[in-house]
Amino acid sequence: MNSIREQSEKRMAASHRVKNSTSSARSRVRGPGPSRQFLPAYAKVAELPDEVLTELIDTLNNHFKKNDLAIEGAYPISDHCPLKLAIPKNFQHLLLTGVIMGGDEKNEKDYLAWNPHLGVEKTKRWMEENFPGAFRVRLSVLPPASEFSWHIDTNTSVACRCSTSLNQAKAAFEIKVREKIHTVPMNPGDVMFTNSGWPHRVYNYGDNPRINLVFGVEYDMALRDKLPRLDHQ
């Protein structure tokens, strides 16, 4: 049987020619931040303190059966995501921030309310100090032998993505900028800006789950001093 990576490579030539249902709509959206071509494919922007990393792993262990993607009404934005059918089987999200009172459940930027029942006070304080305005903060778990295939999120001018590996898994995060594929080094604790305005994918070819902290931010609010703009890419 071919490996996850081998199977994915065979589909690559076709997949980059086909626009997914989000790319045609979202890539035309323009926000106040720099567009994808004016930011690098990836960059380390911070380092997660050991106490925060430990708190997050403990939180996941304490709630390992909870998957907000699988609970009806718990994660409303996922119900409106055009990529929902592409989500790998048993892919898990544990939301650390939910919709604020009176917020729009379809707008990820309204996912700002920290869940007081998860015991992530250290994480909350660190995030507020280092990434103000972070939204839809969640723990993401990709099971072994799984792939979230090539797709595009929103333009970086509207929202930027950051991801931090919490464990040492045999997995890869790749970003395709025009014809070049970049592999993002995901060392545990490194907070990486990932330019998800370009096609990207993640696959886990190991025997253990890939566990990541993932969140969104606006460039001007949280990344301007950490991530200089490029003249072009």
Long-range contacts (C-beta under 8 A, 24 or more apart in sequence): 3-205, 4-145, 4-146, 4-147, 4-203, 4-204, 4-205, 5-172, 5-203, 5-205, 7-147, 8-147, 8-149, 8-201, 8-203, 11-149, 11-150, 12-150, 15-149, 15-150, 15-199, 16-150, 16-176, 16-199, 20-82, 20-83, 20-86, 20-150, 20-151, 20-152, 21-82, 21-83, 22-81, 22-82, 22-83, 22-151, 22-152, 22-153, 22-154, 23-151, 23-152, 23-199, 26-152, 26-153, 26-154, 26-155, 26-158, 27-152, 27-154, 27-155, 27-197, 29-154, 29-155, 29-157, 29-158, 30-155, 30-157, 30-158, 31-155, 31-157, 31-158, 31-159, 31-218, 32-157, 32-218, 32-219, 32-220, 33-156, 33-157, 33-158, 33-160, 33-218, 33-219, 33-220, 34-156, 34-157, 34-219, 34-229, 35-155, 35-156, 35-157, 35-197, 36-155, 36-156, 36-157, 36-195, 36-197, 36-198, 36-233, 37-230, 37-232, 37-233, 38-229, 38-230, 38-231, 38-232, 38-233, 39-156, 39-160, 39-193, 39-195, 39-197, 39-219, 39-227, 39-229, 39-230, 39-233, 40-193, 40-195, 40-227, 40-230, 40-233, 41-175, 41-177, 41-182, 41-184, 41-194, 41-195, 41-198, 41-233, 42-175, 42-182, 42-184, 42-192, 42-193, 42-194, 42-195, 43-192, 43-193, 43-227, 44-190, 44-191, 44-192, 44-193, 45-162, 45-191, 45-192, 45-193, 45-223, 45-226, 45-227, 46-130, 46-131, 46-191, 46-226, 47-189, 47-190, 47-191, 48-126, 48-164, 48-189, 48-190, 48-191, 48-213, 49-122, 49-126, 50-189, 51-122, 52-122, 52-123, 52-126, 53-166, 53-188, 53-189, 55-119, 55-120, 55-122, 55-123, 56-120, 56-123, 56-139, 56-166, 56-213, 57-166, 57-167, 57-211, 58-119, 59-94, 59-96, 59-118, 59-119, 59-120, 59-123, 59-139, 60-94, 60-139, 60-141, 60-166, 60-211, 62-119, 63-94, 63-118, 66-94, 67-92, 67-93, 67-94, 68-93, 68-94, 68-95, 68-138, 69-93, 76-105, 76-106, 77-105, 77-106, 77-107, 77-108, 77-111, 77-136, 80-106, 83-151, 86-148, 86-149, 86-151, 87-148, 88-142, 88-143, 88-146, 88-147, 88-148, 89-143, 89-146, 90-143, 90-146, 91-140, 91-141, 91-142, 91-143, 91-146, 91-148, 92-139, 92-140, 92-141, 92-143, 93-138, 93-139, 93-140, 93-141, 94-118, 94-138, 94-139, 94-141, 95-136, 95-137, 95-138, 96-120, 96-123, 96-124, 96-137, 96-138, 96-139, 97-134, 97-135, 97-136, 97-137, 97-138, 108-135, 108-136, 108-159, 108-216, 109-135, 109-136, 109-159, 109-216, 109-218, 110-135, 111-135, 111-136, 111-137, 127-215, 130-222, 131-162, 131-215, 131-217, 131-222, 132-221, 132-222, 133-217, 133-218, 133-221, 133-222, 134-215, 134-216, 134-217, 134-222, 135-159, 135-215, 135-216, 135-217, 136-214, 136-215, 136-216, 137-213, 137-214, 137-215, 138-213, 138-214, 138-215, 139-166, 139-211, 139-212, 139-213, 139-214, 140-211, 140-212, 140-213, 140-214, 141-209, 141-210, 141-211, 141-212, 142-171, 142-202, 142-203, 142-204, 142-209, 142-210, 142-212, 143-204, 143-209, 144-204, 144-206, 144-207, 144-208, 144-209, 145-204, 145-205, 146-203, 146-204, 147-201, 147-202, 147-203, 147-204, 148-201, 148-202, 148-203, 149-201, 150-176, 150-199, 150-200, 150-201, 151-199, 151-200, 151-201, 152-196, 152-197, 152-198, 152-199, 152-200, 153-196, 153-197, 153-200, 154-196, 154-197, 155-197, 156-195, 156-196, 156-197, 156-219, 157-219, 159-216, 159-217, 159-218, 160-193, 160-195, 160-216, 160-217, 160-218, 160-219, 160-222, 160-223, 161-193, 161-194, 161-195, 161-196, 161-214, 161-215, 161-216, 162-191, 162-192, 162-193, 162-194, 162-214, 162-215, 162-216, 162-217, 163-191, 163-192, 163-194, 163-212, 163-213, 163-214, 164-188, 164-189, 164-190, 164-191, 164-192, 164-212, 164-213, 164-214, 165-189, 165-190, 165-210, 165-211, 165-212, 166-211, 166-212, 166-213, 167-208, 167-209, 167-210, 167-211, 169-204, 169-206, 169-208, 169-209, 169-210, 169-211, 170-204, 170-205, 170-206, 170-207, 170-208, 171-202, 171-203, 171-204, 171-205, 171-206, 171-210, 172-202, 172-203, 172-205, 173-200, 173-201, 173-202, 174-200, 174-201, 174-202, 175-199, 175-200, 176-200, 177-233, 186-212, 193-223, 193-226, 193-227
